[in-house]
Amino acid sequence: MPYFIYKIGGPFNLLEKQGQADSFKEAKTLANELRRELDPNTGYMVKMIFAENELAAEDTLSQPRELDASLAGDDY
């Protein structure tokens, strides 16, 4: 399974595929290069995901994540 790299942001959190790689090391290098080029004031972020195909990657990145109750609060 490949790693997909996406730039996410804008008013609707649009996903823009930036590339894909077969190895973690290659994908991490590409993601870090893209992060260095990003202006932090634009509101965009770069994410890397391991998925079966492009559709599965975009589906996973589009789903809102629920907060894990065990990681919230003053004790964490």
C-alpha positions, 0 to 999 in steps of 0.5 A: 500500500502506498503513502499519500501526501495531501495539502489540506486547507482553505475555507472548506478544508479541500484536499489537494494531492501533492504526491505519493510514495511507496516507502515511509522514508520517501513519503516523510521526506516529501511531506517535510519538504512541502511543510517547509515551503508552506506559509504558516499564515495561510491555514494550510497543512500537509498530511501523510496517510497510508491507504489502500488507494487514493479514494480511501485516503481522501475518505479517511482524511475527510472524516472528523476525528472524535476526541478520545475521552482518556486523553482529555482534561486536566490529567493529560 
